[in-house]
Amino acid sequence: MRYILLTALFVIFLNCEDKQTKKKTTVETTQAKTEKKTKKKEVSEEPEREFPKLDSKSAMEFFLKYNEEHKENKVRIFTDFGNIDILLFEETRFHRSNFIFLTKQKYFDGTQFYRVVPNFIIQGGNGDDKYTSKKRAHIGRYLLPPDTKRGFKHHRGVISMPSSEIKNPHKLASPYEFFIVQQKEGAHHLDGDFTIFGKVIKGMEVVDKISNVETDDGEWPMRNVYIRKVEIID
């Protein structure tokens, strides 16, 4: 009788242990599936790469070839204040093709006119969100050399490229940002230091509206002025 009782207890113990093992295996399997799904989701969130990641060494060769294949030179900037049409100059080919490239990559969509100086300029192409930084990281970190000897002047309505935030003696340009001269007399003290690569052909009244928004001490608008999207129109 004692032998039978011990045998029964042993069988019960084995059954319990087997259930726990199955339970543990199920939990581990479910967890593994979850981890796989998470990894798959993380991979899918990375944008598909159509072009190589750019750096300052590869950018010039890339845009030289890009310039030959992409001849568009008119874009429209959509804002909550209205639209601004820009003609990009053929003479500044690297800066023109860079702007067309970024437009086609939808980089500017959702960025802001983040610096507004009344009776001077409005500056766009940046933002205070992580998404803008992610887009830059995906496209690449690079600078463009200045191209200031084409005879263009910083008249009212021209679009120019600011120097990088990184101090450099050659005033290499930050490719992701641009500014539009709003000042009626122009801003000719900037001539020779920044590359002019286009001009406003329609929508200067929109530039004037944006230049009048309230800003903080850092010249950042108190209410974000978004560039909703930029599209090629010709």
For each residue, the residues with C-beta under 8 A, 3 or more apart:
1: 4 5
2: 5 6
3: 6 7
4: 1 7 8
5: 1 2 8 9
6: 2 3 9 10
7: 3 4 10 11
8: 4 5 11 12
9: 5 6 12 13
10: 6 7 13 14
11: 7 8 14 15
12: 8 9 15 16
13: 9 10 16 17
14: 10 11 17 18
15: 11 12 18 19
16: 12 13 19 20
17: 13 14 20 21
18: 14 15 21 22
19: 15 16 22 23
20: 16 17 23 24
21: 17 18 24 25
22: 18 19 25 26
23: 19 20 26 27
24: 20 21 27 28
25: 21 22 28 29
26: 22 23 29 30
27: 23 24 30 31
28: 24 25 31 32
29: 25 26 32 33
30: 26 27 33 34
31: 27 28 34 35
32: 28 29 35 36
33: 29 30 36 37
34: 30 31 37 38
35: 31 32 38 39
36: 32 33 39 40
37: 33 34 40 41
38: 34 35 41 42
39: 35 36 42 43
40: 36 37 43 44
41: 37 38 44 45
42: 38 39 45 46
43: 39 40 46
44: 40 41
45: 41 42
46: 42 43 138
47: 138
48:
49: 52 53 138
50:
51: 54 62 101
52: 49 58 62 140
53: 49 138 139 140
54: 51 58 59 62 139 140 141 142
55: 58 59 140 141 142
56: 59 141 142 143 172
57:
58: 52 54 55 61 62 142
59: 54 55 56 62 63 98 140 142 143 144 175
60: 63 64 94 144 145
61: 58 64 65
62: 51 52 54 58 59 65 66
63: 59 60 66 67 93 94 97 98 101 144
64: 60 61 67 68 93 94
65: 61 62 68 69
66: 62 63 69 70 97 100 101
67: 63 64 70 93 94 96 97
68: 64 65
69: 65 66
70: 66 67 97 100 101 104
71:
72: 75 100 232 234
73: 87 88 89 90 96 100 234
74: 85 86 87 88 201 232 233 234
75: 72 85 86 88 99 100 103 230 231 232 233
76: 83 84 85 86 230 231 233
77: 83 84 85 86 108 124 203 227 230
78: 83 227 228 229 230 231
79: 82 83 84 113 206 210 225 226 227 228
80: 225 226 228
81: 206 209 210 225
82: 79 203 205 206 209
83: 76 77 78 79 202 203 206
84: 76 77 79 180 200 202 203 204 206 207
85: 74 75 76 77 200 201 202 203 233
86: 74 75 76 77 159 198 199 200 201
87: 73 74 198 199 201
88: 73 74 75 92 95 96 99 100 159 197 198
89: 73 92 96 150 152 196 197 198 199
90: 73 93 96
91: 147 150 152
92: 88 89 95 96 147 150 152 195 196 197
93: 63 64 67 90 96 97
94: 60 63 64 67 97 98 144 145 147
95: 88 92 98 99 144 147 161 173 195 197
96: 67 73 88 89 90 92 93 99 100 197 198
97: 63 66 67 70 93 94 100 101
98: 59 63 94 95 101 102 144 175
99: 75 88 95 96 102 103 178 197 198
100: 66 70 72 73 75 88 96 97 103 104 232
101: 51 63 66 70 97 98 104 105
102: 98 99 105 107 108 139 175 176
103: 75 99 100 106 107 108 230 231 232
104: 70 100 101 232
105: 101 102 135 139
106: 103 109 229
107: 102 103 111 135 136 139 176
108: 77 102 103 111 124 125 227 229 230
109: 106 227 228 229 230
110: 127 129 131 132 226 227 228 229
111: 107 108 114 124 125 126 127 132 226 227
112: 124 126 127 128 221 224 225 226 227
113: 79 116 122 123 124 210 221 225 227
114: 111 123 124 125 126 127 128 220 221 225
115: 121 122 123 179 219 220
116: 113 122 123 210 211 213 215 219 220 221 225
117: 120 121 122 123 211 219
118: 182 211 212
119: 182 183 184 211
120: 117 181 182 183 187 211
121: 115 117 179 180 181 182 183 187
122: 113 115 116 117 179 180 182 207 210 211
123: 113 114 115 116 117 126 162 177 178 179 180
124: 77 108 111 112 113 114 177 178 179 180 227
125: 108 111 114 176 177 178 227
126: 111 112 114 123 132 176 177
127: 110 111 112 114 131 132
128: 112 114 224
129: 110 132 133
130: 133 134
131: 110 127 134 135
132: 110 111 126 127 129 135 136
133: 129 130 136 137
134: 130 131 137 138
135: 105 107 131 132 138 139
136: 107 132 133 139 140 141 176
137: 133 134 141
138: 46 47 49 53 134 135
139: 53 54 102 105 107 135 136
140: 52 53 54 55 59 136
141: 54 55 56 136 137
142: 54 55 56 58 59 175
143: 56 59 164 166 168 172 173 174 175
144: 59 60 63 94 95 98 161 172 173 175 195
145: 60 94 170 172 173
146: 170 171 172 173 193 194 195
147: 91 92 94 95 150 195 197
148: 191 192 193 194 195 196
149:
150: 89 91 92 147 196
151:
152: 89 91 92 158 196
153: 158 186 188 191 196
154: 158 160 181 186 187 188 189 190 191 194 196
155: 158 181 186 199
156: 181 182 183 184 185 186 204
157: 180 181 199 200 204 207
158: 152 153 154 155 180 181 196 198 199 200
159: 86 88 178 179 180 196 197 198 199 200
160: 154 178 179 180 181 190 194 195 196 197
161: 95 144 173 174 175 177 178 179 194 195 197
162: 123 173 174 177 178 179 194
163: 168 171 172 173 174 193 194
164: 143 168 172 173 174
165: 174
166: 143 172
167:
168: 143 163 164 171 172
169:
170: 145 146
171: 146 163 168 193 194
172: 56 143 144 145 146 163 164 166 168
173: 95 143 144 145 146 161 162 163 164 194 195
174: 143 161 162 163 164 165 177
175: 59 98 102 142 143 144 161
176: 102 107 125 126 136
177: 123 124 125 126 161 162 174
178: 99 123 124 125 159 160 161 162
179: 115 121 122 123 124 159 160 161 162
180: 84 121 122 123 124 157 158 159 160 200 207
181: 120 121 154 155 156 157 158 160 186 187 190
182: 118 119 120 121 122 156 207 208 211
183: 119 120 121 156 186 187
184: 119 156
185: 156
186: 153 154 155 156 181 183
187: 120 121 154 181 183 190
188: 153 154 191
189: 154
190: 154 160 181 187 193 194
191: 148 153 154 188
192: 148
193: 146 148 163 171 190
194: 146 148 154 160 161 162 163 171 173 190
195: 92 95 144 146 147 148 160 161 173
196: 89 92 148 150 152 153 154 158 159 160 199
197: 88 89 92 95 96 99 147 159 160 161
198: 86 87 88 89 96 99 158 159
199: 86 87 89 155 157 158 159 196
200: 84 85 86 157 158 159 180 203 204 207
201: 74 85 86 87
202: 83 84 85
203: 77 82 83 84 85 200 206 207
204: 84 156 157 200 207 208
205: 82 208 209
206: 79 81 82 83 84 203 209 210
207: 84 122 157 180 182 200 203 204 210 211
208: 182 204 205 211 212
209: 81 82 205 206 212 213
210: 79 81 113 116 122 206 207 213 225
211: 116 117 118 119 120 122 182 207 208
212: 118 208 209
213: 116 209 210 221 222 223 225
214: 221 222 223
215: 116 218 219 220 221 222
216: 219 220 221 222
217:
218: 215
219: 115 116 117 215 216
220: 114 115 116 215 216
221: 112 113 114 116 213 214 215 216 224 225
222: 213 214 215 216
223: 213 214
224: 112 128 221
225: 79 80 81 112 113 114 116 210 213 221
226: 79 80 110 111 112
227: 77 78 79 108 109 110 111 112 113 124 125 230
228: 78 79 80 109 110
229: 78 106 108 109 110
230: 75 76 77 78 103 108 109 227
231: 75 76 78 103
232: 72 74 75 100 103 104
233: 74 75 76 85
234: 72 73 74
